Amino acid sequence: MNKKFLLAIGLLVSAQIFAQSPRTVLIEHFTNTKCSICASRNPGFYSTLANYPQVIHIAFHPSAPYSSCYFNQQNVTENDDRTKFYGAYGSTPKFVLNGKLLPSTNPAITTTTIDTALNQTSPIEVSATEELFGVDSVKARIVVRTTGNVGASELLLFAGVAQDTVLYSAGNGEQLHHDVFRKALTKVKGDTIQVSALNDSLVLFFSYKIQSGWREANLTTIAFVQLTDTKQVLNATKSYRVVSIPSAIGEVEESSFSIYPNPVKEILELRNQKSDFGQSVVIFDLAGRKISESKLSQNRIDVSGLAKGIYFLKINDTVKKFVKE
């Protein structure tokens, strides 16, 4: 058989064996609700982030420079320990991109910063789902799959609960807070996991209780895998919610409204929304700026006039995120 043909077959098989997975960009953001510098810089960061809905973001709130930070006080130890993991404790805001602490410049994150990190591959694939049990318990399922040559036998897995939107009038003037870290499901510095054989997966389960002040509909599990030595993030994921089918119709409870389609071009439909017209409808952009406010008159909202980007729809105390195409 022709040697060139055999070589081509060998290269094809090798490429299939060591096929890499797309790598999701992760930004760990260290901020503080009493920090005036954060209030001046965060809106620019969120405006940049709005152009990259595929990027995963999680915000930690260390007790430095201000221990009276509202979100830090709700989980002091884990917010501080995650910040110290990168040697970032002391001032805010700071940003870690895929495990690398960025210089404290203004802005620290630009479109060039993110563009450079996009379209990379990884030998690890991560996925996550969440399932609600009862009214206050959530089970998270995380799958770590080996798709290429990792070059290490052990990795660090971090999994934590974040709330994608929190409305709170902070001391520094910020009103809308994004992807707020609530609690770690693993150790806050990550659990050590063994690298699976090629194309094999490691499946892990975690559970947590929904605490007072958390909004169940806005909670998500964020998980990512890092190298133990350099802390480089190999891949990251954000969970999606799965629903158990009830055994009887009577077990179905009335849930919060949902929105469709998402992403949306013109008309946002409200589903499972009580016909309680006259409720306040507010739309915010990713920086927390109020874009519009009106009264609900029908179960559909015209968003055709919005620019492309990420927005938040608030009806009474319920907040939903949507993407305008």
TORKOL-4160 file (C-alpha; in steps of 0.2 Angstrom, whole numbers, padded with zeros to 4 digits, m for minus):
325
<pt num="1" X="0000" Y="0000" Z="0000"/>
<pt num="2" X="0006" Y="0018" Z="m0004"/>
<pt num="3" X="0016" Y="0025" Z="0011"/>
<pt num="4" X="0009" Y="0042" Z="0008"/>
<pt num="5" X="m0009" Y="0035" Z="0009"/>
<pt num="6" X="m0004" Y="0026" Z="0025"/>
<pt num="7" X="0003" Y="0042" Z="0032"/>
<pt num="8" X="m0013" Y="0052" Z="0027"/>
<pt num="9" X="m0024" Y="0039" Z="0036"/>
<pt num="10" X="m0013" Y="0040" Z="0051"/>
<pt num="11" X="m0014" Y="0058" Z="0052"/>
<pt num="12" X="m0033" Y="0058" Z="0050"/>
<pt num="13" X="m0035" Y="0045" Z="0064"/>
<pt num="14" X="m0023" Y="0055" Z="0075"/>
<pt num="15" X="m0033" Y="0071" Z="0072"/>
<pt num="16" X="m0049" Y="0062" Z="0076"/>
<pt num="17" X="m0042" Y="0054" Z="0092"/>
<pt num="18" X="m0035" Y="0071" Z="0098"/>
<pt num="19" X="m0050" Y="0082" Z="0092"/>
<pt num="20" X="m0051" Y="0097" Z="0103"/>
<pt num="21" X="m0066" Y="0105" Z="0110"/>
<pt num="22" X="m0071" Y="0124" Z="0108"/>
<pt num="23" X="m0065" Y="0133" Z="0124"/>
<pt num="24" X="m0077" Y="0145" Z="0132"/>
<pt num="25" X="m0070" Y="0161" Z="0139"/>
<pt num="26" X="m0072" Y="0164" Z="0157"/>
<pt num="27" X="m0070" Y="0181" Z="0166"/>
<pt num="28" X="m0069" Y="0181" Z="0185"/>
<pt num="29" X="m0073" Y="0199" Z="0191"/>
<pt num="30" X="m0068" Y="0205" Z="0208"/>
<pt num="31" X="m0078" Y="0221" Z="0213"/>
<pt num="32" X="m0086" Y="0229" Z="0229"/>
<pt num="33" X="m0102" Y="0238" Z="0232"/>
<pt num="34" X="m0094" Y="0252" Z="0242"/>
<pt num="35" X="m0080" Y="0255" Z="0229"/>
<pt num="36" X="m0082" Y="0271" Z="0219"/>
<pt num="37" X="m0069" Y="0266" Z="0206"/>
<pt num="38" X="m0079" Y="0250" Z="0203"/>
<pt num="39" X="m0095" Y="0261" Z="0200"/>
<pt num="40" X="m0085" Y="0271" Z="0187"/>
<pt num="41" X="m0077" Y="0257" Z="0178"/>
<pt num="42" X="m0089" Y="0243" Z="0179"/>
<pt num="43" X="m0102" Y="0251" Z="0167"/>
<pt num="44" X="m0089" Y="0251" Z="0153"/>
<pt num="45" X="m0084" Y="0233" Z="0156"/>
<pt num="46" X="m0102" Y="0228" Z="0155"/>
<pt num="47" X="m0105" Y="0238" Z="0139"/>
<pt num="48" X="m0090" Y="0228" Z="0132"/>
<pt num="49" X="m0097" Y="0212" Z="0139"/>
<pt num="50" X="m0114" Y="0215" Z="0131"/>
<pt num="51" X="m0106" Y="0211" Z="0114"/>
<pt num="52" X="m0100" Y="0194" Z="0119"/>
<pt num="53" X="m0115" Y="0184" Z="0126"/>
<pt num="54" X="m0105" Y="0168" Z="0124"/>
<pt num="55" X="m0092" Y="0174" Z="0137"/>
<pt num="56" X="m0096" Y="0167" Z="0155"/>
<pt num="57" X="m0094" Y="0180" Z="0169"/>
<pt num="58" X="m0095" Y="0178" Z="0188"/>
<pt num="59" X="m0093" Y="0192" Z="0201"/>
<pt num="60" X="m0084" Y="0190" Z="0217"/>
<pt num="61" X="m0085" Y="0203" Z="0231"/>
<pt num="62" X="m0070" Y="0203" Z="0243"/>
<pt num="63" X="m0070" Y="0213" Z="0259"/>
<pt num="64" X="m0056" Y="0224" Z="0253"/>
<pt num="65" X="m0056" Y="0238" Z="0251"/>
<pt num="66" X="m0072" Y="0239" Z="0260"/>
<pt num="67" X="m0078" Y="0226" Z="0272"/>
<pt num="68" X="m0096" Y="0234" Z="0272"/>
<pt num="69" X="m0099" Y="0228" Z="0255"/>
<pt num="70" X="m0116" Y="0221" Z="0254"/>
<pt num="71" X="m0113" Y="0205" Z="0244"/>
<pt num="72" X="m0097" Y="0201" Z="0254"/>
<pt num="73" X="m0106" Y="0201" Z="0270"/>
<pt num="74" X="m0117" Y="0187" Z="0264"/>
<pt num="75" X="m0102" Y="0176" Z="0261"/>
<pt num="76" X="m0086" Y="0183" Z="0268"/>
<pt num="77" X="m0075" Y="0168" Z="0268"/>
<pt num="78" X="m0078" Y="0162" Z="0251"/>
<pt num="79" X="m0078" Y="0179" Z="0242"/>
<pt num="80" X="m0061" Y="0183" Z="0251"/>
<pt num="81" X="m0053" Y="0166" Z="0248"/>
<pt num="82" X="m0057" Y="0166" Z="0229"/>
<pt num="83" X="m0049" Y="0183" Z="0228"/>
<pt num="84" X="m0034" Y="0178" Z="0237"/>
<pt num="85" X="m0032" Y="0162" Z="0226"/>
<pt num="86" X="m0026" Y="0174" Z="0212"/>
<pt num="87" X="m0017" Y="0186" Z="0224"/>
<pt num="88" X="m0030" Y="0199" Z="0219"/>
<pt num="89" X="m0035" Y="0204" Z="0237"/>
<pt num="90" X="m0033" Y="0222" Z="0242"/>
<pt num="91" X="m0041" Y="0233" Z="0229"/>
<pt num="92" X="m0055" Y="0232" Z="0216"/>
<pt num="93" X="m0060" Y="0231" Z="0202"/>
<pt num="94" X="m0049" Y="0217" Z="0196"/>
<pt num="95" X="m0052" Y="0204" Z="0182"/>
<pt num="96" X="m0045" Y="0187" Z="0179"/>
<pt num="97" X="m0047" Y="0180" Z="0161"/>
<pt num="98" X="m0046" Y="0161" Z="0159"/>
<pt num="99" X="m0036" Y="0160" Z="0175"/>
<pt num="100" X="m0024" Y="0174" Z="0172"/>
<pt num="101" X="m0024" Y="0190" Z="0183"/>
<pt num="102" X="m0025" Y="0205" Z="0171"/>
<pt num="103" X="m0015" Y="0222" Z="0175"/>
<pt num="104" X="m0025" Y="0235" Z="0184"/>
<pt num="105" X="m0027" Y="0246" Z="0169"/>
<pt num="106" X="m0042" Y="0256" Z="0164"/>
<pt num="107" X="m0050" Y="0248" Z="0155"/>
<pt num="108" X="m0044" Y="0231" Z="0160"/>
<pt num="109" X="m0055" Y="0222" Z="0148"/>
<pt num="110" X="m0057" Y="0228" Z="0130"/>
<pt num="111" X="m0064" Y="0220" Z="0114"/>
<pt num="112" X="m0046" Y="0216" Z="0109"/>
<pt num="113" X="m0044" Y="0207" Z="0126"/>
<pt num="114" X="m0059" Y="0196" Z="0123"/>
<pt num="115" X="m0056" Y="0194" Z="0104"/>
<pt num="116" X="m0039" Y="0187" Z="0107"/>
<pt num="117" X="m0046" Y="0174" Z="0119"/>
<pt num="118" X="m0060" Y="0168" Z="0108"/>
<pt num="119" X="m0060" Y="0154" Z="0095"/>
<pt num="120" X="m0047" Y="0143" Z="0105"/>
<pt num="121" X="m0049" Y="0125" Z="0108"/>
<pt num="122" X="m0047" Y="0114" Z="0124"/>
<pt num="123" X="m0043" Y="0096" Z="0128"/>
<pt num="124" X="m0057" Y="0096" Z="0141"/>
<pt num="125" X="m0076" Y="0099" Z="0138"/>
<pt num="126" X="m0087" Y="0104" Z="0153"/>
<pt num="127" X="m0106" Y="0104" Z="0154"/>
<pt num="128" X="m0119" Y="0107" Z="0168"/>
<pt num="129" X="m0137" Y="0105" Z="0172"/>
<pt num="130" X="m0148" Y="0110" Z="0187"/>
<pt num="131" X="m0164" Y="0102" Z="0193"/>
<pt num="132" X="m0176" Y="0110" Z="0206"/>
<pt num="133" X="m0182" Y="0099" Z="0220"/>
<pt num="134" X="m0196" Y="0105" Z="0230"/>
<pt num="135" X="m0196" Y="0124" Z="0233"/>
<pt num="136" X="m0179" Y="0127" Z="0240"/>
<pt num="137" X="m0167" Y="0113" Z="0234"/>
<pt num="138" X="m0157" Y="0112" Z="0218"/>
<pt num="139" X="m0146" Y="0097" Z="0212"/>
<pt num="140" X="m0132" Y="0101" Z="0199"/>
<pt num="141" X="m0125" Y="0088" Z="0188"/>
<pt num="142" X="m0107" Y="0092" Z="0180"/>
<pt num="143" X="m0099" Y="0082" Z="0167"/>
<pt num="144" X="m0080" Y="0084" Z="0163"/>
<pt num="145" X="m0075" Y="0075" Z="0147"/>
<pt num="146" X="m0058" Y="0072" Z="0140"/>
<pt num="147" X="m0057" Y="0076" Z="0121"/>
<pt num="148" X="m0038" Y="0078" Z="0119"/>
<pt num="149" X="m0021" Y="0077" Z="0127"/>
<pt num="150" X="m0022" Y="0087" Z="0143"/>
<pt num="151" X="m0004" Y="0084" Z="0148"/>
<pt num="152" X="m0008" Y="0082" Z="0166"/>
<pt num="153" X="m0016" Y="0068" Z="0177"/>
<pt num="154" X="m0025" Y="0080" Z="0189"/>
<pt num="155" X="m0035" Y="0096" Z="0187"/>
<pt num="156" X="m0045" Y="0108" Z="0198"/>
<pt num="157" X="m0064" Y="0109" Z="0196"/>
<pt num="158" X="m0073" Y="0124" Z="0203"/>
<pt num="159" X="m0092" Y="0124" Z="0204"/>
<pt num="160" X="m0102" Y="0138" Z="0212"/>
<pt num="161" X="m0119" Y="0146" Z="0212"/>
<pt num="162" X="m0122" Y="0163" Z="0204"/>
<pt num="163" X="m0137" Y="0174" Z="0203"/>
<pt num="164" X="m0137" Y="0182" Z="0185"/>
<pt num="165" X="m0146" Y="0198" Z="0191"/>
<pt num="166" X="m0148" Y="0207" Z="0207"/>
<pt num="167" X="m0157" Y="0223" Z="0210"/>
<pt num="168" X="m0149" Y="0232" Z="0224"/>
<pt num="169" X="m0145" Y="0251" Z="0227"/>
<pt num="170" X="m0127" Y="0250" Z="0232"/>
<pt num="171" X="m0117" Y="0263" Z="0242"/>
<pt num="172" X="m0107" Y="0267" Z="0227"/>
<pt num="173" X="m0122" Y="0270" Z="0216"/>
<pt num="174" X="m0123" Y="0254" Z="0206"/>
<pt num="175" X="m0141" Y="0247" Z="0205"/>
<pt num="176" X="m0140" Y="0232" Z="0194"/>
<pt num="177" X="m0127" Y="0218" Z="0199"/>
<pt num="178" X="m0123" Y="0204" Z="0187"/>
<pt num="179" X="m0118" Y="0186" Z="0190"/>
<pt num="180" X="m0116" Y="0188" Z="0208"/>
<pt num="181" X="m0107" Y="0174" Z="0217"/>
<pt num="182" X="m0118" Y="0166" Z="0230"/>
<pt num="183" X="m0109" Y="0150" Z="0236"/>
<pt num="184" X="m0096" Y="0137" Z="0231"/>
<pt num="185" X="m0101" Y="0119" Z="0228"/>
<pt num="186" X="m0083" Y="0113" Z="0227"/>
<pt num="187" X="m0069" Y="0120" Z="0238"/>
<pt num="188" X="m0068" Y="0138" Z="0234"/>
<pt num="189" X="m0051" Y="0135" Z="0227"/>
<pt num="190" X="m0057" Y="0120" Z="0217"/>
<pt num="191" X="m0058" Y="0101" Z="0220"/>
<pt num="192" X="m0044" Y="0090" Z="0213"/>
<pt num="193" X="m0051" Y="0078" Z="0200"/>
<pt num="194" X="m0042" Y="0065" Z="0190"/>
<pt num="195" X="m0041" Y="0067" Z="0171"/>
<pt num="196" X="m0052" Y="0054" Z="0163"/>
<pt num="197" X="m0046" Y="0043" Z="0148"/>
<pt num="198" X="m0048" Y="0050" Z="0131"/>
<pt num="199" X="m0067" Y="0052" Z="0127"/>
<pt num="200" X="m0072" Y="0046" Z="0144"/>
<pt num="201" X="m0081" Y="0058" Z="0156"/>
<pt num="202" X="m0081" Y="0061" Z="0175"/>
<pt num="203" X="m0099" Y="0065" Z="0181"/>
<pt num="204" X="m0101" Y="0074" Z="0198"/>
<pt num="205" X="m0117" Y="0079" Z="0208"/>
<pt num="206" X="m0119" Y="0093" Z="0220"/>
<pt num="207" X="m0134" Y="0100" Z="0229"/>
<pt num="208" X="m0138" Y="0117" Z="0238"/>
<pt num="209" X="m0152" Y="0125" Z="0247"/>
<pt num="210" X="m0159" Y="0142" Z="0240"/>
<pt num="211" X="m0156" Y="0155" Z="0254"/>
<pt num="212" X="m0167" Y="0169" Z="0259"/>
<pt num="213" X="m0164" Y="0184" Z="0247"/>
<pt num="214" X="m0159" Y="0173" Z="0232"/>
<pt num="215" X="m0171" Y="0172" Z="0217"/>
<pt num="216" X="m0173" Y="0154" Z="0211"/>
<pt num="217" X="m0177" Y="0159" Z="0193"/>
<pt num="218" X="m0160" Y="0168" Z="0192"/>
<pt num="219" X="m0149" Y="0156" Z="0199"/>
<pt num="220" X="m0136" Y="0146" Z="0189"/>
<pt num="221" X="m0121" Y="0134" Z="0192"/>
<pt num="222" X="m0105" Y="0140" Z="0184"/>
<pt num="223" X="m0092" Y="0127" Z="0183"/>
<pt num="224" X="m0074" Y="0127" Z="0176"/>
<pt num="225" X="m0058" Y="0117" Z="0175"/>
<pt num="226" X="m0041" Y="0123" Z="0178"/>
<pt num="227" X="m0023" Y="0117" Z="0178"/>
<pt num="228" X="m0016" Y="0115" Z="0195"/>
<pt num="229" X="0000" Y="0123" Z="0192"/>
<pt num="230" X="m0003" Y="0139" Z="0181"/>
<pt num="231" X="m0022" Y="0140" Z="0186"/>
<pt num="232" X="m0026" Y="0142" Z="0167"/>
<pt num="233" X="m0044" Y="0138" Z="0164"/>
<pt num="234" X="m0046" Y="0125" Z="0151"/>
<pt num="235" X="m0065" Y="0126" Z="0149"/>
<pt num="236" X="m0080" Y="0133" Z="0157"/>
<pt num="237" X="m0099" Y="0131" Z="0157"/>
<pt num="238" X="m0115" Y="0139" Z="0164"/>
<pt num="239" X="m0129" Y="0127" Z="0168"/>
<pt num="240" X="m0146" Y="0126" Z="0161"/>
<pt num="241" X="m0161" Y="0121" Z="0171"/>
<pt num="242" X="m0170" Y="0104" Z="0167"/>
<pt num="243" X="m0187" Y="0100" Z="0173"/>
<pt num="244" X="m0194" Y="0084" Z="0181"/>
<pt num="245" X="m0210" Y="0078" Z="0174"/>
<pt num="246" X="m0223" Y="0078" Z="0188"/>
<pt num="247" X="m0233" Y="0062" Z="0191"/>
<pt num="248" X="m0249" Y="0071" Z="0191"/>
<pt num="249" X="m0256" Y="0087" Z="0184"/>
<pt num="250" X="m0261" Y="0092" Z="0201"/>
<pt num="251" X="m0243" Y="0093" Z="0206"/>
<pt num="252" X="m0239" Y="0107" Z="0194"/>
<pt num="253" X="m0236" Y="0123" Z="0203"/>
<pt num="254" X="m0239" Y="0140" Z="0195"/>
<pt num="255" X="m0222" Y="0146" Z="0191"/>
<pt num="256" X="m0214" Y="0163" Z="0186"/>
<pt num="257" X="m0217" Y="0169" Z="0168"/>
<pt num="258" X="m0206" Y="0165" Z="0154"/>
<pt num="259" X="m0201" Y="0175" Z="0139"/>
<pt num="260" X="m0200" Y="0169" Z="0121"/>
<pt num="261" X="m0191" Y="0170" Z="0109"/>
<pt num="262" X="m0174" Y="0173" Z="0116"/>
<pt num="263" X="m0164" Y="0180" Z="0107"/>
<pt num="264" X="m0177" Y="0191" Z="0100"/>
<pt num="265" X="m0178" Y="0203" Z="0085"/>
<pt num="266" X="m0195" Y="0212" Z="0087"/>
<pt num="267" X="m0208" Y="0205" Z="0099"/>
<pt num="268" X="m0205" Y="0197" Z="0116"/>
<pt num="269" X="m0219" Y="0186" Z="0121"/>
<pt num="270" X="m0223" Y="0183" Z="0139"/>
<pt num="271" X="m0229" Y="0165" Z="0144"/>
<pt num="272" X="m0237" Y="0159" Z="0160"/>
<pt num="273" X="m0239" Y="0178" Z="0164"/>
<pt num="274" X="m0255" Y="0181" Z="0174"/>
<pt num="275" X="m0266" Y="0194" Z="0165"/>
<pt num="276" X="m0263" Y="0207" Z="0179"/>
<pt num="277" X="m0261" Y="0221" Z="0167"/>
<pt num="278" X="m0255" Y="0238" Z="0173"/>
<pt num="279" X="m0240" Y="0230" Z="0181"/>
<pt num="280" X="m0224" Y="0240" Z="0179"/>
<pt num="281" X="m0212" Y="0234" Z="0165"/>
<pt num="282" X="m0194" Y="0240" Z="0166"/>
<pt num="283" X="m0180" Y="0236" Z="0154"/>
<pt num="284" X="m0162" Y="0239" Z="0159"/>
<pt num="285" X="m0146" Y="0237" Z="0149"/>
<pt num="286" X="m0131" Y="0227" Z="0155"/>
<pt num="287" X="m0123" Y="0242" Z="0163"/>
<pt num="288" X="m0139" Y="0244" Z="0174"/>
<pt num="289" X="m0146" Y="0259" Z="0165"/>
<pt num="290" X="m0165" Y="0260" Z="0164"/>
<pt num="291" X="m0169" Y="0260" Z="0145"/>
<pt num="292" X="m0188" Y="0261" Z="0146"/>
<pt num="293" X="m0203" Y="0259" Z="0159"/>
<pt num="294" X="m0221" Y="0256" Z="0155"/>
<pt num="295" X="m0237" Y="0248" Z="0160"/>
<pt num="296" X="m0241" Y="0230" Z="0155"/>
<pt num="297" X="m0256" Y="0231" Z="0143"/>
<pt num="298" X="m0254" Y="0214" Z="0134"/>
<pt num="299" X="m0243" Y="0198" Z="0135"/>
<pt num="300" X="m0231" Y="0204" Z="0122"/>
<pt num="301" X="m0218" Y="0218" Z="0122"/>
<pt num="302" X="m0211" Y="0227" Z="0107"/>
<pt num="303" X="m0192" Y="0228" Z="0108"/>
<pt num="304" X="m0188" Y="0231" Z="0090"/>
<pt num="305" X="m0182" Y="0249" Z="0094"/>
<pt num="306" X="m0168" Y="0242" Z="0105"/>
<pt num="307" X="m0150" Y="0241" Z="0099"/>
<pt num="308" X="m0142" Y="0223" Z="0098"/>
<pt num="309" X="m0136" Y="0217" Z="0115"/>
<pt num="310" X="m0140" Y="0210" Z="0132"/>
<pt num="311" X="m0155" Y="0217" Z="0142"/>
<pt num="312" X="m0165" Y="0213" Z="0158"/>
<pt num="313" X="m0184" Y="0214" Z="0159"/>
<pt num="314" X="m0191" Y="0217" Z="0176"/>
<pt num="315" X="m0210" Y="0215" Z="0180"/>
<pt num="316" X="m0213" Y="0218" Z="0198"/>
<pt num="317" X="m0200" Y="0208" Z="0207"/>
<pt num="318" X="m0196" Y="0196" Z="0193"/>
<pt num="319" X="m0181" Y="0199" Z="0182"/>
<pt num="320" X="m0177" Y="0190" Z="0165"/>
<pt num="321" X="m0162" Y="0191" Z="0154"/>
<pt num="322" X="m0164" Y="0192" Z="0135"/>
<pt num="323" X="m0153" Y="0195" Z="0120"/>
<pt num="324" X="m0159" Y="0208" Z="0107"/>
<pt num="325" X="m0153" Y="0203" Z="0089"/>
